[in-house]
Amino acid sequence: MQIRHNITLDEDISRELETIAGELGEKKSSVIEKALAVYFDFLDLKLIQKRMKDLKEGRDTIIDAGKVWKELGI
């Protein structure tokens, strides 16, 4: 299922999007979707790095899965 979004882009980014989509023969929405997928993968890595740092520095803890399941009644 696809959902429509209205976005505003910087003029330079918009021109680059037009150029890239044209050269690839793809719709702009397809280029944006693929770019976001790559960027979200990058953000996942950044979040993992932050969480690992928080664990290492004692700002977060790990809870045993068995304890969580027991508390949830699973």
VOGUBA-635865 format. One record per atom (N, C-alpha, C): atom name; x, y, z; residue in three letters. Coordinates in nm, 3 decimals. Last residue first. Example, Ala and Ser with C-alpha at 12.3 -4.5 7.8 and 13.67 -1.06 7.14 Angstrom:
BEGIN
+-------+---------+---------+---------+--------+
| atome |      px |      py |      pz | residu |
+-------+---------+---------+---------+--------+
|     N |   1.285 |  -0.225 |   0.708 |    SER |
|    CA |   1.367 |  -0.106 |   0.714 |    SER |
|     C |   1.290 |   0.003 |   0.787 |    SER |
|     N |   1.319 |  -0.569 |   0.780 |    ALA |
|    CA |   1.230 |  -0.450 |   0.780 |    ALA |
|     C |   1.320 |  -0.330 |   0.780 |    ALA |
+-------+---------+---------+---------+--------+
! end
This chain:
BEGIN
+-------+---------+---------+---------+--------+
| atome |      px |      py |      pz | residu |
+-------+---------+---------+---------+--------+
|     N |   0.386 |  -1.472 |   2.947 |    ILE |
|    CA |   0.404 |  -1.551 |   2.824 |    ILE |
|     C |   0.473 |  -1.680 |   2.857 |    ILE |
|     N |   0.349 |  -1.270 |   3.130 |    GLY |
|    CA |   0.265 |  -1.390 |   3.137 |    GLY |
|     C |   0.274 |  -1.477 |   3.013 |    GLY |
|     N |   0.514 |  -1.059 |   3.151 |    LEU |
|    CA |   0.404 |  -1.046 |   3.055 |    LEU |
|     C |   0.310 |  -1.166 |   3.058 |    LEU |
|     N |   0.699 |  -1.162 |   3.328 |    GLU |
|    CA |   0.620 |  -1.044 |   3.369 |    GLU |
|     C |   0.499 |  -1.023 |   3.279 |    GLU |
|     N |   0.806 |  -1.362 |   3.166 |    LYS |
|    CA |   0.736 |  -1.398 |   3.290 |    LYS |
|     C |   0.646 |  -1.283 |   3.335 |    LYS |
|     N |   0.927 |  -1.208 |   2.967 |    TRP |
|    CA |   0.818 |  -1.299 |   2.933 |    TRP |
|     C |   0.737 |  -1.336 |   3.057 |    TRP |
|     N |   1.121 |  -1.076 |   3.123 |    VAL |
|    CA |   1.019 |  -0.999 |   3.052 |    VAL |
|     C |   0.899 |  -1.088 |   3.021 |    VAL |
|     N |   1.274 |  -1.293 |   3.208 |    LYS |
|    CA |   1.210 |  -1.207 |   3.308 |    LYS |
|     C |   1.097 |  -1.127 |   3.243 |    LYS |
|     N |   1.368 |  -1.389 |   2.964 |    GLY |
|    CA |   1.284 |  -1.473 |   3.048 |    GLY |
|     C |   1.208 |  -1.393 |   3.153 |    GLY |
|     N |   1.534 |  -1.180 |   2.879 |    ALA |
|    CA |   1.409 |  -1.208 |   2.808 |    ALA |
|     C |   1.314 |  -1.292 |   2.891 |    ALA |
|     N |   1.680 |  -0.954 |   3.106 |    ASP |
|    CA |   1.672 |  -1.091 |   3.058 |    ASP |
|     C |   1.535 |  -1.117 |   2.996 |    ASP |
|     N |   1.759 |  -0.630 |   3.008 |    ILE |
|    CA |   1.671 |  -0.713 |   3.092 |    ILE |
|     C |   1.661 |  -0.850 |   3.027 |    ILE |
|     N |   2.029 |  -0.411 |   3.022 |    ILE |
|    CA |   1.964 |  -0.519 |   2.947 |    ILE |
|     C |   1.882 |  -0.600 |   3.046 |    ILE |
|     N |   2.035 |  -0.052 |   3.061 |    THR |
|    CA |   2.059 |  -0.189 |   3.106 |    THR |
|     C |   1.986 |  -0.286 |   3.015 |    THR |
|     N |   2.202 |   0.267 |   3.043 |    ASP |
|    CA |   2.095 |   0.175 |   3.003 |    ASP |
|     C |   2.133 |   0.037 |   3.053 |    ASP |
|     N |   2.419 |   0.401 |   3.123 |    ARG |
|    CA |   2.295 |   0.479 |   3.113 |    ARG |
|     C |   2.176 |   0.394 |   3.072 |    ARG |
|     N |   2.671 |   0.280 |   3.125 |    GLY |
|    CA |   2.580 |   0.259 |   3.237 |    GLY |
|     C |   2.452 |   0.341 |   3.235 |    GLY |
|     N |   2.834 |   0.285 |   2.908 |    GLU |
|    CA |   2.853 |   0.392 |   3.004 |    GLU |
|     C |   2.752 |   0.387 |   3.119 |    GLU |
|     N |   2.739 |   0.068 |   2.761 |    LYS |
|    CA |   2.878 |   0.067 |   2.807 |    LYS |
|     C |   2.900 |   0.169 |   2.919 |    LYS |
|     N |   2.480 |   0.158 |   2.700 |    LEU |
|    CA |   2.501 |   0.037 |   2.780 |    LEU |
|     C |   2.640 |   0.038 |   2.843 |    LEU |
|     N |   2.541 |   0.382 |   2.541 |    ASP |
|    CA |   2.462 |   0.399 |   2.664 |    ASP |
|     C |   2.479 |   0.278 |   2.756 |    ASP |
|     N |   2.671 |   0.252 |   2.330 |    LYS |
|    CA |   2.745 |   0.348 |   2.413 |    LYS |
|     C |   2.674 |   0.368 |   2.546 |    LYS |
|     N |   2.454 |   0.109 |   2.228 |    MET |
|    CA |   2.572 |   0.036 |   2.278 |    MET |
|     C |   2.655 |   0.127 |   2.367 |    MET |
|     N |   2.291 |   0.321 |   2.147 |    ARG |
|    CA |   2.246 |   0.230 |   2.252 |    ARG |
|     C |   2.361 |   0.150 |   2.311 |    ARG |
|     N |   2.451 |   0.436 |   1.947 |    LYS |
|    CA |   2.413 |   0.514 |   2.064 |    LYS |
|     C |   2.372 |   0.422 |   2.179 |    LYS |
|     N |   2.463 |   0.225 |   1.762 |    GLN |
|    CA |   2.587 |   0.276 |   1.822 |    GLN |
|     C |   2.556 |   0.356 |   1.949 |    GLN |
|     N |   2.192 |   0.207 |   1.697 |    ILE |
|    CA |   2.259 |   0.093 |   1.760 |    ILE |
|     C |   2.386 |   0.140 |   1.829 |    ILE |
|     N |   2.159 |   0.457 |   1.575 |    LEU |
|    CA |   2.084 |   0.425 |   1.696 |    LEU |
|     C |   2.148 |   0.308 |   1.772 |    LEU |
|     N |   2.326 |   0.425 |   1.349 |    LYS |
|    CA |   2.355 |   0.531 |   1.447 |    LYS |
|     C |   2.284 |   0.503 |   1.580 |    LYS |
|     N |   2.190 |   0.215 |   1.220 |    LEU |
|    CA |   2.327 |   0.196 |   1.267 |    LEU |
|     C |   2.362 |   0.300 |   1.373 |    LEU |
|     N |   1.952 |   0.349 |   1.157 |    ASP |
|    CA |   1.949 |   0.230 |   1.242 |    ASP |
|     C |   2.087 |   0.203 |   1.301 |    ASP |
|     N |   2.050 |   0.542 |   0.980 |    LEU |
|    CA |   2.002 |   0.584 |   1.111 |    LEU |
|     C |   1.991 |   0.467 |   1.208 |    LEU |
|     N |   2.109 |   0.374 |   0.762 |    PHE |
|    CA |   2.217 |   0.451 |   0.826 |    PHE |
|     C |   2.175 |   0.494 |   0.967 |    PHE |
|     N |   1.849 |   0.294 |   0.700 |    ASP |
|    CA |   1.948 |   0.193 |   0.739 |    ASP |
|     C |   2.065 |   0.260 |   0.811 |    ASP |
|     N |   1.747 |   0.544 |   0.627 |    PHE |
|    CA |   1.693 |   0.478 |   0.746 |    PHE |
|     C |   1.786 |   0.367 |   0.794 |    PHE |
|     N |   1.890 |   0.584 |   0.389 |    TYR |
|    CA |   1.913 |   0.673 |   0.503 |    TYR |
|     C |   1.860 |   0.611 |   0.634 |    TYR |
|     N |   1.780 |   0.384 |   0.228 |    VAL |
|    CA |   1.923 |   0.381 |   0.258 |    VAL |
|     C |   1.951 |   0.466 |   0.381 |    VAL |
|     N |   1.515 |   0.477 |   0.223 |    ALA |
|    CA |   1.544 |   0.342 |   0.272 |    ALA |
|     C |   1.691 |   0.330 |   0.310 |    ALA |
|     N |   1.545 |   0.728 |   0.102 |    LEU |
|    CA |   1.502 |   0.719 |   0.242 |    LEU |
|     C |   1.531 |   0.582 |   0.301 |    LEU |
|     N |   1.616 |   0.647 |  -0.156 |    ALA |
|    CA |   1.709 |   0.727 |  -0.076 |    ALA |
|     C |   1.674 |   0.720 |   0.071 |    ALA |
|     N |   1.381 |   0.518 |  -0.237 |    LYS |
|    CA |   1.505 |   0.442 |  -0.226 |    LYS |
|     C |   1.608 |   0.515 |  -0.141 |    LYS |
|     N |   1.203 |   0.738 |  -0.231 |    GLU |
|    CA |   1.177 |   0.620 |  -0.150 |    GLU |
|     C |   1.304 |   0.538 |  -0.129 |    GLU |
|     N |   1.320 |   0.909 |  -0.423 |    ILE |
|    CA |   1.308 |   0.952 |  -0.283 |    ILE |
|     C |   1.288 |   0.830 |  -0.191 |    ILE |
|     N |   1.289 |   0.751 |  -0.652 |    VAL |
|    CA |   1.423 |   0.791 |  -0.608 |    VAL |
|     C |   1.420 |   0.831 |  -0.461 |    VAL |
|     N |   1.010 |   0.739 |  -0.660 |    SER |
|    CA |   1.087 |   0.616 |  -0.648 |    SER |
|     C |   1.228 |   0.646 |  -0.598 |    SER |
|     N |   0.941 |   1.004 |  -0.701 |    SER |
|    CA |   0.897 |   0.938 |  -0.577 |    SER |
|     C |   0.975 |   0.809 |  -0.553 |    SER |
|     N |   1.038 |   1.049 |  -0.956 |    LYS |
|    CA |   1.102 |   1.116 |  -0.842 |    LYS |
|     C |   1.065 |   1.047 |  -0.711 |    LYS |
|     N |   1.069 |   0.755 |  -1.155 |    LYS |
|    CA |   0.986 |   0.860 |  -1.097 |    LYS |
|     C |   1.061 |   0.921 |  -0.980 |    LYS |
|     N |   1.349 |   0.707 |  -1.378 |    GLU |
|    CA |   1.262 |   0.668 |  -1.268 |    GLU |
|     C |   1.177 |   0.786 |  -1.224 |    GLU |
|     N |   1.563 |   0.738 |  -1.547 |    GLY |
|    CA |   1.434 |   0.702 |  -1.604 |    GLY |
|     C |   1.337 |   0.653 |  -1.498 |    GLY |
|     N |   1.802 |   0.832 |  -1.463 |    LEU |
|    CA |   1.772 |   0.692 |  -1.434 |    LEU |
|     C |   1.642 |   0.644 |  -1.497 |    LEU |
|     N |   1.782 |   1.096 |  -1.545 |    GLU |
|    CA |   1.891 |   1.012 |  -1.597 |    GLU |
|     C |   1.865 |   0.864 |  -1.574 |    GLU |
|     N |   1.556 |   1.180 |  -1.396 |    GLY |
|    CA |   1.557 |   1.182 |  -1.542 |    GLY |
|     C |   1.662 |   1.090 |  -1.601 |    GLY |
|     N |   1.648 |   1.151 |  -1.134 |    ALA |
|    CA |   1.530 |   1.075 |  -1.178 |    ALA |
|     C |   1.526 |   1.068 |  -1.330 |    ALA |
|     N |   1.860 |   1.338 |  -1.142 |    ILE |
|    CA |   1.886 |   1.196 |  -1.117 |    ILE |
|     C |   1.770 |   1.110 |  -1.166 |    ILE |
|     N |   1.722 |   1.581 |  -1.194 |    THR |
|    CA |   1.829 |   1.533 |  -1.281 |    THR |
|     C |   1.850 |   1.384 |  -1.266 |    THR |
|     N |   1.541 |   1.599 |  -0.977 |    GLU |
|    CA |   1.492 |   1.600 |  -1.116 |    GLU |
|     C |   1.596 |   1.539 |  -1.210 |    GLU |
|     N |   1.727 |   1.604 |  -0.765 |    LEU |
|    CA |   1.628 |   1.497 |  -0.776 |    LEU |
|     C |   1.575 |   1.485 |  -0.918 |    LEU |
|     N |   1.854 |   1.847 |  -0.818 |    GLU |
|    CA |   1.931 |   1.723 |  -0.824 |    GLU |
|     C |   1.838 |   1.602 |  -0.837 |    GLU |
|     N |   1.639 |   2.023 |  -0.775 |    ARG |
|    CA |   1.703 |   2.015 |  -0.909 |    ARG |
|     C |   1.781 |   1.884 |  -0.924 |    ARG |
|     N |   1.595 |   1.973 |  -0.502 |    SER |
|    CA |   1.489 |   1.948 |  -0.600 |    SER |
|     C |   1.546 |   1.935 |  -0.741 |    SER |
|     N |   1.832 |   2.062 |  -0.390 |    ILE |
|    CA |   1.796 |   1.920 |  -0.378 |    ILE |
|     C |   1.691 |   1.884 |  -0.482 |    ILE |
|     N |   1.807 |   2.335 |  -0.451 |    ASP |
|    CA |   1.919 |   2.257 |  -0.505 |    ASP |
|     C |   1.889 |   2.108 |  -0.500 |    ASP |
|     N |   1.570 |   2.405 |  -0.306 |    GLU |
|    CA |   1.577 |   2.420 |  -0.451 |    GLU |
|     C |   1.689 |   2.336 |  -0.513 |    GLU |
|     N |   1.454 |   2.178 |  -0.058 |    ASP |
|    CA |   1.542 |   2.287 |  -0.096 |    ASP |
|     C |   1.556 |   2.289 |  -0.249 |    ASP |
|     N |   1.114 |   2.065 |  -0.060 |    LEU |
|    CA |   1.257 |   2.042 |  -0.073 |    LEU |
|     C |   1.330 |   2.171 |  -0.104 |    LEU |
|     N |   0.834 |   1.948 |   0.105 |    THR |
|    CA |   0.899 |   2.066 |   0.051 |    THR |
|     C |   1.049 |   2.039 |   0.052 |    THR |
|     N |   0.577 |   1.706 |   0.037 |    ILE |
|    CA |   0.701 |   1.749 |   0.100 |    ILE |
|     C |   0.752 |   1.876 |   0.033 |    ILE |
|     N |   0.303 |   1.507 |   0.096 |    ASN |
|    CA |   0.345 |   1.633 |   0.035 |    ASN |
|     C |   0.468 |   1.680 |   0.110 |    ASN |
|     N |   0.243 |   1.167 |   0.030 |    HIS |
|    CA |   0.296 |   1.269 |   0.119 |    HIS |
|     C |   0.328 |   1.393 |   0.038 |    HIS |
|     N |   0.036 |   0.879 |   0.007 |    ARG |
|    CA |   0.083 |   1.004 |  -0.053 |    ARG |
|     C |   0.128 |   1.101 |   0.055 |    ARG |
|     N |   0.121 |   0.543 |   0.041 |    ILE |
|    CA |   0.058 |   0.660 |   0.102 |    ILE |
|     C |   0.119 |   0.785 |   0.042 |    ILE |
|     N |   0.058 |   0.217 |  -0.081 |    GLN |
|    CA |   0.133 |   0.341 |  -0.088 |    GLN |
|     C |   0.052 |   0.455 |  -0.027 |    GLN |
|     N |   0.084 |  -0.118 |   0.000 |    MET |
|    CA |   0.000 |   0.000 |   0.000 |    MET |
|     C |   0.089 |   0.124 |   0.000 |    MET |
+-------+---------+---------+---------+--------+
! end
